[in-house]
Amino acid sequence: MKIWKSIGPVPQKHNAEIWNRFKSCLDVFFSNKKEYFDKLKEQQMHNYNLKIDLCAQAEAIMNNTDWKKTTNDLIRLQGEWKKIGPVPRKHSDKIWKKFRAACDEFFKSKSAYFANIHTHEEENLKIKEELLKKLKDHQFSDDKNQNLEDLKNFQREWTNVGYVPIKERNRLQNEFWKLVNEHLDKLKISEVEMTAVSYQTKMDSMKNDPQARRLMGRERDNLMGRISKLREDINLWENNIGFLANSKNANILKVEFEKKIENAKNHLMVMEAKLKILRQQ
């Protein structure tokens, strides 16, 4: 345009034609430019909304003391943040500081916790020892549902206690599950019933996860695959028994197959109970 203006006049009969030809080129360019920057602005606002959502997710879990899970969740959110393109410049610094503050808050708390890990572990050891005594001395009623609820509460308390000294970890875990199994036998509560209660607790806690829908979907697909495979195995083993001849070695194999089938059927009942709970979520 500067060059155009620096050039002198042209014959009057060509003036309108040549100007319109030049102006049409300018109009096309500036129209394309406007469309490009409109789309860019729209994309940047979309990116801004995505980052606002990531901020909300980070702030929702920044005070969670499930250190391993929350660390993985925040690292995943940070990875998603990096994949999102630019946001409007006027919001860029503010939104980044908001996200960074939530991450820093969690990792600062995590560092402080692990700086005093030995103190926390000794405290948690005492809590778990007391919980074992409570479980051992607990008086159950004749109400099966109430007994299941009591055992579920013991499990929840046990799970919520943090780390203990590593040298005590296996001993405590073994003692806890030994007591639980003893109570289950006395109360005539099946593994399926107890597993269903524990699984329900796990699913209830998962509902608070921002990725709950995706995680439950993946869990459901995984269970359905395992159930299908287990049913195939059971059918195969049952067919194999039918082909075994009457001999000493065949009888040994038959016993092994029957044991595998029994274990598989019990496992199948547990997984089907879990799948039923998932479908009710």
Secondary structure, 3 states (H helix, E strand, C coil): CHHHHHCCCCCHHHHHHHHHHHHHHHHHHHHHHHHHHHHHHHHHHHHHHHHHHHHHHHHHHCCCCCHHHHHHHHHHHHHHHHHCCCCCHHHHHHHHHHHHHHHHHHHHHHHHHHHCHHHHHHHHHHHHHHHHHHHHHCCCCCCHHHHHHHHHHHHHHHHHCCCCCHHHHHHHHHHHHHHHHHHHHHHCCCHHHHHHHHHHHHHHHHCCCCCHHHHHHHHHHHHHHHHHHHHHHHHHHHHHHHHCCCCHHHHHHHHHHHHHHHHHHHHHHHHHHHHHHHHCC
